[in-house]
Amino acid sequence: MNLKQMEAFRAVMLTGSVSQAAKQLFRTQPAVSMMISSLEEEIGFQLFERYKKRLHPTPEADYLYKEIEAIFSRIQDVSQTVQDIQNKQYGFLRIGCMPGPSTFFVPELLADFLEEHPKVQASLQTRTSDLVAEWVASNQYDMGLAEITQHQSQLAKEDRFNLPCYVAVPADNPLAEHEVLNTELLDGEPMITLHPDHMIFHDLLTQFETNGHRMNVRLQTRFYIPALTFVERGLGICVMDPVSILSYQHYAQPGKVVFRRFDPQIMLKIGMFYPVDTPRSRITKAFSDKLRNRLNEIRDNPESYLDWG
């Protein structure tokens, strides 16, 4: 029994006649009759009896039709699945993300994506940058967003982003009167920084030392979002990346912290990571494009995204 025979049998069952089945299948009547005859010969029992010029299915035909209809229903499901995959409406997306962007930035972007792709399932895991890169490499994530180290030179140029950092300043601090801050203005100013093993701390310290100014570290945190609580309380200023600022502005009360440009520029270097030996799904590519476009917009036109205060 082949698919064409089952298709002809099903059409006759649905229409009640060979001629109507032939029209439905865009075939000749003799061709459909031949397929029914060959099917009956192959299975060894009669499927239809002719009575008063009409075909009547035998009880055996009714049993067989239920099974064949289930097969065609499954074929339709498979066809719909194929169409969903083509339209990027089906799949599972596993994302690993460094802490800062995982608070609001990536969740907002992922929520928009899932609304556009209602059949897609997703997992978003917050990990340190080192773990994100490690877990992506071991194929535990389909993609990751993490900071780039000197040893991660395999990333494509389009997946690397250098985002300029800004200075978070308590709104009532005299430094807020300046549009641009530098190491001279921040000389001896209490600062909240990341830990010394972080690249931004290292780059910041280098700039202070090169310019002959003192970086006064009062508080250290592992991530930027907690640091902003200390800035709100007037305990110091913090040089931080625009993605963390965007996340903060989603929940913060306006008027407590303002953000100013910093010269010379300090860059947060982040990248989009993928498993090396595994092809990317259409869903992964679609979300990656969305994330890439947003990061490029923030890099190229931050003022349209950040509320400077």
Backbone as CSV, one residue per row, in Angstrom:
resi,resn,N_x,N_y,N_z,CA_x,CA_y,CA_z,C_x,C_y,C_z
1,MET,0.855,-1.185,0.000,0.000,0.000,0.000,0.894,1.239,0.000
2,ASN,0.672,2.083,-1.022,1.463,3.296,-1.089,0.591,4.525,-0.845
3,LEU,1.226,5.685,-0.748,0.512,6.907,-0.399,-0.513,7.292,-1.467
4,LYS,-0.186,7.084,-2.739,-1.125,7.427,-3.811,-2.383,6.575,-3.737
5,GLN,-2.210,5.281,-3.424,-3.378,4.411,-3.271,-4.242,4.863,-2.099
6,MET,-3.610,5.187,-0.996,-4.354,5.660,0.175,-5.059,6.977,-0.129
7,GLU,-4.397,7.850,-0.885,-4.985,9.134,-1.246,-6.223,8.935,-2.114
8,ALA,-6.158,8.019,-3.071,-7.308,7.738,-3.943,-8.454,7.130,-3.143
9,PHE,-8.138,6.168,-2.272,-9.156,5.534,-1.436,-9.836,6.579,-0.544
10,ARG,-9.044,7.437,0.080,-9.583,8.470,0.967,-10.509,9.419,0.198
11,ALA,-10.103,9.810,-1.007,-10.910,10.724,-1.810,-12.248,10.101,-2.183
12,VAL,-12.241,8.810,-2.509,-13.498,8.126,-2.847,-14.401,8.045,-1.614
13,MET,-13.811,7.771,-0.468,-14.586,7.715,0.768,-15.205,9.080,1.090
14,LEU,-14.502,10.133,0.834,-14.982,11.474,1.172,-16.041,11.970,0.193
15,THR,-15.871,11.638,-1.084,-16.771,12.170,-2.109,-17.915,11.226,-2.453
16,GLY,-17.700,9.929,-2.246,-18.748,8.955,-2.541,-18.762,8.477,-3.970
17,SER,-17.831,8.925,-4.796,-17.807,8.463,-6.185,-16.396,8.576,-6.739
18,VAL,-16.105,7.745,-7.724,-14.784,7.769,-8.359,-14.619,9.039,-9.182
19,SER,-15.692,9.469,-9.867,-15.587,10.654,-10.712,-15.283,11.899,-9.887
20,GLN,-15.943,12.060,-8.742,-15.687,13.223,-7.886,-14.297,13.143,-7.252
21,ALA,-13.893,11.922,-6.909,-12.551,11.750,-6.364,-11.500,12.128,-7.397
22,ALA,-11.751,11.777,-8.655,-10.806,12.108,-9.733,-10.677,13.614,-9.894
23,LYS,-11.797,14.329,-9.819,-11.754,15.790,-9.908,-10.972,16.395,-8.740
24,GLN,-11.202,15.849,-7.559,-10.515,16.375,-6.371,-9.016,16.157,-6.453
25,LEU,-8.619,15.044,-7.033,-7.195,14.704,-7.109,-6.548,15.183,-8.414
26,PHE,-7.346,15.796,-9.295,-6.852,16.240,-10.599,-6.262,15.066,-11.399
27,ARG,-7.007,13.969,-11.366,-6.616,12.779,-12.114,-7.801,12.324,-12.964
28,THR,-7.535,11.368,-13.870,-8.620,10.826,-14.688,-9.373,9.777,-13.877
29,GLN,-10.625,9.569,-14.266,-11.433,8.564,-13.570,-10.832,7.170,-13.701
30,PRO,-10.388,6.744,-14.899,-9.767,5.412,-15.004,-8.538,5.262,-14.107
31,ALA,-7.769,6.347,-13.947,-6.567,6.264,-13.111,-6.940,6.006,-11.653
32,VAL,-7.991,6.677,-11.164,-8.424,6.480,-9.788,-8.988,5.073,-9.613
33,SER,-9.798,4.619,-10.597,-10.351,3.252,-10.530,-9.236,2.218,-10.489
34,MET,-8.175,2.443,-11.262,-7.058,1.508,-11.290,-6.340,1.470,-9.935
35,MET,-6.188,2.626,-9.299,-5.510,2.654,-8.003,-6.337,1.935,-6.941
36,ILE,-7.689,2.098,-7.019,-8.549,1.391,-6.060,-8.468,-0.117,-6.294
37,SER,-8.505,-0.526,-7.559,-8.428,-1.961,-7.889,-7.097,-2.555,-7.441
38,SER,-6.011,-1.817,-7.664,-4.692,-2.331,-7.267,-4.581,-2.406,-5.746
39,LEU,-5.225,-1.471,-5.062,-5.197,-1.506,-3.598,-5.969,-2.712,-3.094
40,GLU,-7.159,-2.967,-3.659,-7.959,-4.129,-3.244,-7.204,-5.424,-3.508
41,GLU,-6.532,-5.484,-4.632,-5.766,-6.692,-4.973,-4.622,-6.893,-3.980
42,GLU,-4.005,-5.785,-3.580,-2.849,-5.868,-2.683,-3.258,-6.267,-1.272
43,ILE,-4.392,-5.742,-0.784,-4.784,-6.025,0.603,-5.635,-7.286,0.718
44,GLY,-6.209,-7.729,-0.397,-6.895,-9.018,-0.405,-8.349,-8.987,0.008
45,PHE,-8.984,-7.805,0.027,-10.422,-7.762,0.296,-11.030,-6.552,-0.414
46,GLN,-12.358,-6.652,-0.632,-13.085,-5.643,-1.390,-13.359,-4.425,-0.500
47,LEU,-13.241,-3.243,-1.137,-13.446,-1.994,-0.392,-14.798,-1.355,-0.696
48,PHE,-15.318,-1.544,-1.918,-16.575,-0.892,-2.314,-17.467,-1.894,-3.045
49,GLU,-18.762,-1.704,-2.854,-19.756,-2.437,-3.637,-20.616,-1.422,-4.370
50,ARG,-20.906,-1.722,-5.624,-21.725,-0.792,-6.405,-23.189,-1.209,-6.261
51,TYR,-24.041,-0.246,-5.877,-25.471,-0.501,-5.717,-26.225,0.702,-6.236
52,LYS,-27.087,0.439,-7.219,-27.856,1.487,-7.880,-26.944,2.645,-8.334
53,LYS,-25.900,2.253,-9.051,-24.955,3.188,-9.678,-24.164,4.031,-8.668
54,ARG,-24.171,3.614,-7.416,-23.375,4.320,-6.418,-22.462,3.342,-5.696
55,LEU,-21.314,3.865,-5.259,-20.370,3.053,-4.507,-20.705,3.102,-3.029
56,HIS,-20.687,1.948,-2.415,-20.933,1.856,-0.975,-19.742,1.162,-0.333
57,PRO,-19.106,1.797,0.658,-17.938,1.180,1.300,-18.336,-0.036,2.115
58,THR,-17.501,-1.041,2.087,-17.709,-2.230,2.911,-17.321,-1.911,4.354
59,PRO,-17.753,-2.739,5.307,-17.322,-2.513,6.707,-15.809,-2.476,6.836
60,GLU,-15.121,-3.327,6.040,-13.657,-3.324,6.078,-13.101,-1.982,5.608
61,ALA,-13.768,-1.370,4.630,-13.329,-0.059,4.133,-13.463,1.002,5.219
62,ASP,-14.553,0.899,6.013,-14.736,1.866,7.097,-13.606,1.762,8.123
63,TYR,-13.213,0.524,8.459,-12.105,0.341,9.408,-10.805,0.913,8.847
64,LEU,-10.567,0.600,7.573,-9.329,1.056,6.942,-9.300,2.578,6.829
65,TYR,-10.464,3.172,6.551,-10.516,4.627,6.392,-10.102,5.349,7.674
66,LYS,-10.529,4.833,8.828,-10.154,5.472,10.088,-8.646,5.516,10.265
67,GLU,-7.974,4.425,9.896,-6.520,4.379,10.018,-5.848,5.322,9.021
68,ILE,-6.352,5.325,7.805,-5.751,6.173,6.769,-6.000,7.648,7.076
69,GLU,-7.176,7.967,7.601,-7.472,9.357,7.953,-6.520,9.846,9.047
70,ALA,-6.188,8.950,9.982,-5.234,9.314,11.031,-3.860,9.601,10.440
71,ILE,-3.488,8.819,9.412,-2.200,9.047,8.746,-2.187,10.400,8.057
72,PHE,-3.259,10.726,7.360,-3.308,12.014,6.645,-3.388,13.188,7.626
73,SER,-4.030,12.971,8.745,-4.056,14.022,9.769,-2.653,14.294,10.283
74,ARG,-1.885,13.217,10.469,-0.501,13.373,10.924,0.344,14.063,9.862
75,ILE,0.095,13.735,8.596,0.825,14.393,7.510,0.541,15.890,7.503
76,GLN,-0.719,16.249,7.737,-1.069,17.672,7.807,-0.359,18.355,8.973
77,ASP,-0.246,17.631,10.109,0.475,18.192,11.262,1.936,18.431,10.913
78,VAL,2.528,17.467,10.214,3.932,17.607,9.813,4.098,18.773,8.847
79,SER,3.170,18.916,7.934,3.226,20.029,6.983,3.134,21.363,7.694
80,GLN,2.264,21.426,8.711,2.134,22.660,9.486,3.409,22.952,10.277
81,THR,4.011,21.874,10.801,5.269,22.043,11.529,6.356,22.574,10.615
82,VAL,6.427,22.018,9.406,7.415,22.494,8.424,7.187,23.970,8.120
83,GLN,5.933,24.340,7.949,5.611,25.745,7.666,5.983,26.635,8.843
84,ASP,5.733,26.150,10.078,6.097,26.926,11.261,7.607,27.119,11.352
85,ILE,8.345,26.058,11.026,9.808,26.163,11.046,10.276,27.156,9.993
86,GLN,9.675,27.096,8.808,10.038,28.035,7.747,9.775,29.471,8.173
87,ASN,8.695,29.688,8.905,8.317,31.035,9.341,8.914,31.407,10.696
88,LYS,9.845,30.577,11.177,10.513,30.801,12.471,9.493,30.907,13.607
89,GLN,8.492,30.026,13.555,7.442,30.015,14.565,7.486,28.749,15.420
90,TYR,8.565,27.996,15.333,8.616,26.736,16.058,10.055,26.466,16.464
91,GLY,10.266,26.060,17.712,11.600,25.724,18.154,11.790,26.042,19.622
92,PHE,12.983,25.733,20.117,13.347,26.000,21.508,14.660,26.760,21.517
93,LEU,14.701,27.868,22.241,15.864,28.753,22.254,16.451,28.800,23.660
94,ARG,17.725,28.414,23.782,18.417,28.421,25.077,19.435,29.559,25.070
95,ILE,19.285,30.490,26.004,20.135,31.680,26.036,20.873,31.753,27.364
96,GLY,22.159,31.978,27.306,22.955,32.280,28.487,23.335,33.746,28.451
97,CYS,23.236,34.437,29.587,23.452,35.883,29.575,24.220,36.330,30.813
98,MET,25.154,37.243,30.625,25.866,37.867,31.729,24.874,38.636,32.608
99,PRO,25.201,38.885,33.868,24.206,39.423,34.814,23.578,40.754,34.438
100,GLY,24.365,41.756,34.051,23.795,43.082,33.795,22.639,43.084,32.811
101,PRO,22.853,42.639,31.572,21.772,42.641,30.581,20.636,41.679,30.893
102,SER,20.889,40.684,31.771,19.846,39.681,32.041,18.774,40.201,32.989
103,THR,18.979,41.390,33.576,18.005,41.922,34.535,16.755,42.441,33.835
104,PHE,16.938,43.317,32.834,15.800,43.871,32.100,16.025,43.865,30.586
105,PHE,17.237,44.154,30.158,17.505,44.379,28.739,17.164,43.161,27.879
106,VAL,17.789,42.023,28.162,17.512,40.819,27.370,16.103,40.283,27.617
107,PRO,15.583,40.257,28.869,14.196,39.816,29.060,13.174,40.621,28.261
108,GLU,13.361,41.945,28.193,12.430,42.768,27.404,12.493,42.373,25.934
109,LEU,13.721,42.193,25.433,13.911,41.825,24.031,13.336,40.438,23.756
110,LEU,13.565,39.513,24.678,13.064,38.151,24.511,11.538,38.119,24.593
111,ALA,10.963,38.922,25.474,9.500,38.976,25.578,8.883,39.460,24.267
112,ASP,9.484,40.487,23.669,8.997,40.963,22.358,9.098,39.853,21.322
113,PHE,10.206,39.132,21.339,10.435,38.064,20.361,9.414,36.940,20.531
114,LEU,9.135,36.558,21.768,8.194,35.468,22.011,6.764,35.869,21.658
115,GLU,6.428,37.138,21.813,5.119,37.606,21.374,4.984,37.506,19.860
116,GLU,6.084,37.738,19.156,6.072,37.630,17.694,6.128,36.179,17.226
117,HIS,6.592,35.281,18.098,6.744,33.861,17.744,6.070,33.023,18.831
118,PRO,4.737,32.948,18.840,3.996,32.347,19.954,4.241,30.859,20.173
119,LYS,4.773,30.150,19.196,5.009,28.716,19.368,6.434,28.404,19.811
120,VAL,7.253,29.421,19.943,8.641,29.228,20.350,8.718,29.141,21.874
121,GLN,9.533,28.207,22.369,9.825,28.096,23.792,11.248,28.592,24.022
122,ALA,11.512,29.099,25.225,12.831,29.669,25.485,13.256,29.443,26.921
123,SER,14.565,29.459,27.123,15.163,29.399,28.450,16.215,30.499,28.535
124,LEU,16.149,31.320,29.588,17.125,32.391,29.798,17.818,32.142,31.134
125,GLN,19.134,31.915,31.084,19.913,31.622,32.279,20.926,32.736,32.517
126,THR,21.000,33.218,33.752,21.978,34.236,34.123,23.231,33.556,34.667
127,ARG,24.362,33.862,34.063,25.640,33.294,34.484,26.724,34.351,34.348
128,THR,27.867,34.136,34.995,29.002,35.018,34.767,29.450,34.874,33.325
129,SER,30.179,35.856,32.838,30.619,35.829,31.435,31.454,34.593,31.126
130,ASP,32.340,34.223,32.052,33.173,33.039,31.835,32.322,31.784,31.683
131,LEU,31.302,31.651,32.532,30.442,30.470,32.462,29.578,30.480,31.209
132,VAL,29.103,31.655,30.793,28.324,31.734,29.553,29.147,31.215,28.389
133,ALA,30.391,31.708,28.254,31.256,31.262,27.152,31.533,29.765,27.250
134,GLU,31.742,29.280,28.466,32.044,27.859,28.671,30.847,26.983,28.327
135,TRP,29.670,27.397,28.770,28.479,26.579,28.536,28.027,26.638,27.081
136,VAL,28.236,27.759,26.429,27.946,27.816,24.988,28.877,26.860,24.246
137,ALA,30.150,26.874,24.614,31.130,25.998,23.949,30.783,24.523,24.130
138,SER,30.157,24.167,25.257,29.773,22.780,25.505,28.353,22.482,25.033
139,ASN,27.781,23.414,24.250,26.472,23.222,23.605,25.321,23.155,24.605
140,GLN,25.475,23.787,25.768,24.372,23.853,26.718,23.473,25.062,26.471
141,TYR,23.970,26.029,25.703,23.189,27.169,25.250,23.269,27.248,23.740
142,ASP,22.191,27.737,23.110,22.212,27.976,21.666,22.954,29.268,21.343
143,MET,22.938,30.193,22.277,23.680,31.444,22.108,23.907,32.053,23.487
144,GLY,24.895,32.950,23.555,25.181,33.607,24.817,25.599,35.050,24.594
145,LEU,25.352,35.872,25.593,25.812,37.260,25.587,26.725,37.423,26.791
146,ALA,28.000,37.782,26.528,28.982,37.834,27.606,30.098,38.796,27.248
147,GLU,30.877,39.146,28.265,32.039,39.986,28.031,33.112,39.203,27.282
148,ILE,33.893,39.922,26.497,34.935,39.310,25.679,36.272,39.448,26.387
149,THR,36.999,38.350,26.491,38.350,38.385,27.027,39.349,38.394,25.879
150,GLN,40.605,38.588,26.203,41.648,38.637,25.180,41.798,37.307,24.461
151,HIS,41.372,36.224,25.094,41.565,34.893,24.505,40.411,34.468,23.596
152,GLN,39.377,35.314,23.500,38.202,34.943,22.705,38.231,35.690,21.371
153,SER,39.164,35.310,20.524,39.346,35.988,19.237,38.548,35.336,18.116
154,GLN,37.797,34.270,18.455,37.084,33.538,17.413,35.782,34.199,17.014
155,LEU,35.334,35.200,17.757,34.045,35.824,17.459,34.117,36.624,16.163
156,ALA,33.050,36.533,15.387,32.960,37.317,14.154,32.862,38.797,14.502
157,LYS,33.316,39.636,13.594,33.306,41.082,13.831,31.900,41.585,14.123
158,GLU,30.912,41.051,13.425,29.533,41.520,13.607,28.956,41.118,14.963
159,ASP,29.624,40.191,15.658,29.149,39.739,16.963,29.937,40.352,18.116
160,ARG,30.759,41.356,17.822,31.518,42.068,18.848,30.973,43.487,18.989
161,PHE,30.876,43.941,20.231,30.320,45.271,20.472,31.147,45.983,21.540
162,ASN,31.613,47.172,21.198,32.297,48.032,22.156,31.339,49.153,22.565
163,LEU,30.857,49.080,23.794,29.856,50.028,24.264,30.511,51.032,25.217
164,PRO,30.420,52.336,24.916,31.058,53.334,25.778,30.367,53.435,27.133
165,CYS,31.180,53.536,28.183,30.633,53.646,29.541,30.347,55.103,29.886
166,TYR,29.470,55.291,30.876,29.073,56.616,31.339,29.207,56.666,32.855
167,VAL,29.146,57.862,33.392,29.320,58.038,34.826,27.950,58.239,35.479
168,ALA,27.620,57.371,36.426,26.408,57.528,37.223,26.747,58.428,38.409
169,VAL,26.005,59.527,38.540,26.301,60.548,39.552,25.026,60.828,40.355
170,PRO,25.130,60.929,41.681,23.960,61.366,42.448,23.469,62.717,41.927
171,ALA,22.174,62.855,41.782,21.612,64.053,41.144,21.987,65.336,41.874
172,ASP,22.212,65.261,43.198,22.551,66.473,43.951,24.060,66.680,44.107
173,ASN,24.855,65.857,43.447,26.310,66.015,43.493,26.720,67.137,42.537
174,PRO,27.627,68.032,42.926,28.071,69.111,42.029,28.609,68.610,40.687
175,LEU,29.101,67.371,40.641,29.600,66.819,39.381,28.495,66.716,38.332
176,ALA,27.237,66.653,38.760,26.115,66.531,37.828,25.971,67.763,36.955
177,GLU,26.621,68.867,37.332,26.531,70.090,36.536,27.379,70.013,35.264
178,HIS,28.282,69.052,35.202,29.143,68.903,34.034,28.501,67.969,33.013
179,GLU,28.656,68.294,31.729,28.164,67.407,30.669,29.120,66.254,30.432
180,VAL,30.418,66.500,30.619,31.442,65.481,30.421,32.347,65.471,31.639
181,LEU,32.644,64.273,32.146,33.532,64.124,33.294,34.822,63.447,32.867
182,ASN,35.913,63.764,33.558,37.204,63.148,33.258,37.904,62.785,34.561
183,THR,39.121,62.247,34.451,39.836,61.802,35.647,40.213,62.977,36.546
184,GLU,40.422,64.150,35.976,40.759,65.320,36.793,39.581,65.702,37.687
185,LEU,38.386,65.739,37.112,37.206,66.085,37.903,36.892,65.007,38.942
186,LEU,37.265,63.775,38.642,36.971,62.670,39.557,38.138,62.349,40.486
187,ASP,39.189,63.150,40.436,40.366,62.925,41.271,39.977,62.925,42.750
188,GLY,40.157,61.767,43.405,39.835,61.644,44.818,38.363,61.506,45.136
189,GLU,37.499,61.556,44.118,36.048,61.433,44.336,35.710,59.994,44.737
190,PRO,34.907,59.784,45.798,34.520,58.409,46.177,33.838,57.697,45.003
191,MET,34.288,56.477,44.728,33.781,55.739,43.575,33.303,54.357,43.986
192,ILE,32.269,53.889,43.289,31.813,52.500,43.394,32.266,51.808,42.122
193,THR,33.011,50.731,42.255,33.563,50.055,41.083,33.256,48.563,41.143
194,LEU,33.522,47.897,40.029,33.537,46.442,40.040,34.851,45.982,40.668
195,HIS,34.992,44.692,40.843,36.197,44.172,41.494,37.416,44.319,40.578
196,PRO,38.620,44.313,41.158,39.844,44.570,40.389,40.112,43.587,39.252
197,ASP,39.474,42.415,39.276,39.719,41.461,38.195,38.894,41.773,36.948
198,HIS,38.064,42.822,37.017,37.223,43.167,35.867,37.960,44.121,34.937
199,MET,37.735,43.958,33.633,38.464,44.750,32.643,38.175,46.249,32.772
200,ILE,36.943,46.610,33.134,36.613,48.030,33.245,37.366,48.657,34.423
201,PHE,37.474,47.927,35.533,38.266,48.430,36.655,39.711,48.651,36.207
202,HIS,40.240,47.681,35.498,41.635,47.782,35.038,41.816,48.972,34.107
203,ASP,40.914,49.134,33.128,41.029,50.242,32.174,40.857,51.587,32.865
204,LEU,39.958,51.643,33.835,39.712,52.884,34.566,40.935,53.276,35.392
205,LEU,41.502,52.307,36.099,42.686,52.570,36.915,43.847,53.035,36.042
206,THR,43.987,52.404,34.866,45.059,52.800,33.946,44.919,54.261,33.544
207,GLN,43.693,54.705,33.260,43.469,56.095,32.853,43.784,57.066,33.994
208,PHE,43.366,56.726,35.195,43.669,57.590,36.338,45.181,57.701,36.538
209,GLU,45.868,56.587,36.500,47.319,56.598,36.730,48.055,57.306,35.603
210,THR,47.617,57.091,34.359,48.259,57.735,33.218,48.134,59.251,33.304
211,ASN,47.004,59.737,33.786,46.757,61.177,33.865,47.197,61.787,35.201
212,GLY,47.786,60.967,36.050,48.303,61.472,37.308,47.250,61.815,38.333
213,HIS,46.116,61.109,38.303,45.039,61.377,39.255,44.760,60.136,40.101
214,ARG,44.091,60.336,41.230,43.864,59.242,42.172,42.440,58.701,42.044
215,MET,42.340,57.399,41.870,41.035,56.741,41.847,40.729,56.264,43.263
216,ASN,39.725,56.889,43.880,39.360,56.626,45.271,38.216,55.614,45.317
217,VAL,38.561,54.334,45.464,37.555,53.270,45.477,36.984,53.133,46.884
218,ARG,35.729,53.502,47.049,35.091,53.381,48.357,34.329,52.074,48.508
219,LEU,33.685,51.631,47.414,32.889,50.401,47.449,33.170,49.585,46.194
220,GLN,33.125,48.277,46.345,33.263,47.375,45.196,32.084,46.409,45.170
221,THR,31.553,46.159,43.978,30.472,45.195,43.799,30.831,44.273,42.640
222,ARG,30.167,43.155,42.593,30.419,42.222,41.482,29.680,42.652,40.231
223,PHE,28.507,43.306,40.402,27.702,43.717,39.264,27.296,45.178,39.417
224,TYR,26.827,45.770,38.309,26.532,47.207,38.306,25.194,47.569,38.949
225,ILE,24.197,46.726,38.806,22.875,47.087,39.327,22.919,47.365,40.835
226,PRO,23.575,46.518,41.656,23.684,46.875,43.083,24.449,48.175,43.310
227,ALA,25.431,48.463,42.445,26.228,49.683,42.614,25.359,50.928,42.543
228,LEU,24.310,50.881,41.764,23.458,52.059,41.604,22.671,52.386,42.869
229,THR,22.443,51.395,43.705,21.807,51.668,44.993,22.705,52.576,45.839
230,PHE,24.000,52.309,45.779,24.953,53.133,46.537,25.067,54.535,45.935
231,VAL,24.980,54.617,44.597,25.005,55.938,43.960,23.777,56.735,44.391
232,GLU,22.618,56.092,44.423,21.389,56.769,44.863,21.530,57.343,46.274
233,ARG,22.256,56.631,47.121,22.425,57.061,48.508,23.544,58.087,48.672
234,GLY,24.155,58.503,47.554,25.179,59.526,47.612,26.522,59.046,48.110
235,LEU,26.778,57.740,48.051,28.025,57.184,48.568,29.171,57.240,47.569
236,GLY,28.885,57.627,46.347,29.932,57.726,45.354,29.373,57.751,43.952
237,ILE,30.285,57.842,42.981,29.884,57.790,41.571,30.361,56.457,40.986
238,CYS,29.837,56.103,39.814,30.184,54.801,39.227,30.263,54.927,37.710
239,VAL,31.373,54.448,37.134,31.523,54.391,35.677,30.971,53.046,35.215
240,MET,29.950,53.072,34.362,29.238,51.843,34.030,28.748,51.838,32.583
241,ASP,28.348,50.659,32.127,27.973,50.478,30.723,26.526,50.898,30.465
242,PRO,26.182,51.222,29.197,24.831,51.711,28.878,23.735,50.657,29.008
243,VAL,24.067,49.368,28.843,23.049,48.328,28.980,22.578,48.240,30.431
244,SER,23.515,48.324,31.373,23.129,48.328,32.784,22.317,49.579,33.122
245,ILE,22.675,50.694,32.504,21.915,51.933,32.725,20.481,51.770,32.227
246,LEU,20.328,51.163,31.055,18.986,50.923,30.517,18.170,50.056,31.462
247,SER,18.798,49.005,31.993,18.100,48.129,32.933,17.683,48.900,34.170
248,TYR,18.575,49.710,34.686,18.279,50.507,35.877,17.107,51.455,35.631
249,GLN,17.077,52.084,34.471,16.034,53.068,34.182,14.656,52.438,34.010
250,HIS,14.599,51.107,33.914,13.305,50.442,33.837,12.588,50.435,35.184
251,TYR,13.342,50.474,36.257,12.685,50.364,37.565,12.961,51.530,38.500
252,ALA,13.947,52.362,38.197,14.376,53.399,39.133,13.410,54.577,39.165
253,GLN,13.357,55.227,40.288,12.616,56.485,40.392,13.469,57.595,39.783
254,PRO,12.914,58.364,38.862,13.713,59.416,38.217,14.113,60.500,39.211
255,GLY,15.236,61.127,38.905,15.662,62.258,39.723,16.708,61.951,40.758
256,LYS,17.009,60.655,40.973,18.000,60.305,41.983,19.415,60.218,41.409
257,VAL,19.522,59.715,40.192,20.825,59.512,39.562,20.797,60.102,38.160
258,VAL,21.877,60.771,37.783,22.022,61.273,36.417,23.257,60.613,35.809
259,PHE,23.326,60.659,34.486,24.419,59.988,33.779,25.141,60.990,32.887
260,ARG,26.464,60.925,32.934,27.297,61.862,32.187,28.339,61.108,31.370
261,ARG,28.740,61.710,30.248,29.786,61.123,29.416,31.121,61.133,30.157
262,PHE,31.973,60.209,29.786,33.284,60.117,30.406,34.363,60.202,29.332
263,ASP,35.367,61.046,29.580,36.477,61.224,28.651,37.778,61.128,29.454
264,PRO,38.655,60.164,29.087,38.637,59.322,27.887,37.622,58.168,28.004
265,GLN,37.225,57.642,26.866,36.198,56.615,26.857,36.716,55.306,27.463
266,ILE,35.857,54.698,28.257,36.072,53.346,28.774,35.024,52.465,28.117
267,MET,35.452,51.348,27.548,34.545,50.503,26.775,34.213,49.201,27.482
268,LEU,32.931,48.831,27.434,32.527,47.480,27.787,32.555,46.659,26.499
269,LYS,33.353,45.610,26.484,33.500,44.774,25.293,32.708,43.490,25.504
270,ILE,31.612,43.378,24.772,30.771,42.192,24.892,30.587,41.547,23.527
271,GLY,30.157,40.294,23.551,29.981,39.583,22.292,28.860,38.568,22.372
272,MET,28.404,38.160,21.208,27.397,37.108,21.090,28.125,35.813,20.737
273,PHE,27.948,34.800,21.577,28.657,33.530,21.444,27.718,32.447,20.928
274,TYR,28.279,31.515,20.147,27.512,30.379,19.620,28.370,29.116,19.701
275,PRO,27.729,27.942,19.809,28.501,26.700,19.740,29.239,26.616,18.404
276,VAL,30.486,26.205,18.452,31.339,26.235,17.253,30.937,25.161,16.250
277,ASP,30.637,23.958,16.721,30.431,22.818,15.814,28.962,22.455,15.611
278,THR,28.057,23.335,15.990,26.627,23.052,15.859,25.963,24.101,14.980
279,PRO,25.234,23.689,13.925,24.533,24.683,13.090,23.500,25.460,13.909
280,ARG,23.344,26.734,13.609,22.373,27.569,14.311,20.981,27.362,13.726
281,SER,20.005,27.264,14.594,18.622,27.135,14.142,18.128,28.463,13.592
282,ARG,17.046,28.419,12.851,16.453,29.638,12.319,15.974,30.543,13.451
283,ILE,15.511,29.933,14.545,15.073,30.711,15.698,16.258,31.439,16.325
284,THR,17.376,30.727,16.480,18.575,31.348,17.049,19.039,32.514,16.184
285,LYS,19.036,32.322,14.873,19.457,33.393,13.961,18.521,34.591,14.055
286,ALA,17.219,34.329,14.159,16.245,35.422,14.203,16.410,36.247,15.482
287,PHE,16.568,35.565,16.625,16.737,36.316,17.874,18.092,37.022,17.899
288,SER,19.117,36.369,17.363,20.440,36.993,17.307,20.396,38.284,16.504
289,ASP,19.674,38.270,15.402,19.552,39.490,14.581,18.884,40.608,15.379
290,LYS,17.868,40.253,16.139,17.146,41.250,16.943,18.064,41.835,18.017
291,LEU,18.799,40.966,18.689,19.728,41.415,19.735,20.856,42.245,19.139
292,ARG,21.400,41.798,18.017,22.488,42.520,17.359,22.055,43.920,16.953
293,ASN,20.868,44.026,16.381,20.370,45.338,15.946,20.209,46.290,17.131
294,ARG,19.709,45.768,18.255,19.508,46.629,19.421,20.847,47.088,20.005
295,LEU,21.808,46.184,20.061,23.128,46.561,20.586,23.812,47.578,19.678
296,ASN,23.641,47.414,18.372,24.211,48.396,17.444,23.561,49.765,17.616
297,GLU,22.261,49.781,17.857,21.558,51.047,18.065,22.053,51.740,19.330
298,ILE,22.248,50.972,20.390,22.741,51.554,21.642,24.157,52.074,21.470
299,ARG,24.973,51.327,20.761,26.356,51.757,20.534,26.419,53.019,19.679
300,ASP,25.609,53.063,18.633,25.709,54.158,17.666,24.912,55.395,18.054
301,ASN,23.854,55.209,18.847,23.005,56.349,19.185,22.469,56.228,20.612
302,PRO,23.365,56.231,21.596,22.935,55.988,22.975,21.995,57.056,23.525
303,GLU,22.114,58.274,23.043,21.313,59.352,23.609,19.817,59.153,23.374
304,SER,19.478,58.385,22.341,18.057,58.140,22.085,17.499,57.069,23.024
305,TYR,18.384,56.372,23.736,17.956,55.297,24.638,18.076,55.662,26.106
306,LEU,19.064,56.504,26.431,19.349,56.767,27.835,18.722,58.093,28.270
307,ASP,18.148,58.081,29.456,17.614,59.296,30.060,18.732,59.905,30.894
308,TRP,19.280,61.010,30.404,20.495,61.558,31.020,20.215,62.277,32.323
309,GLY,18.989,62.758,32.545,18.672,63.445,33.782,19.179,64.890,33.784
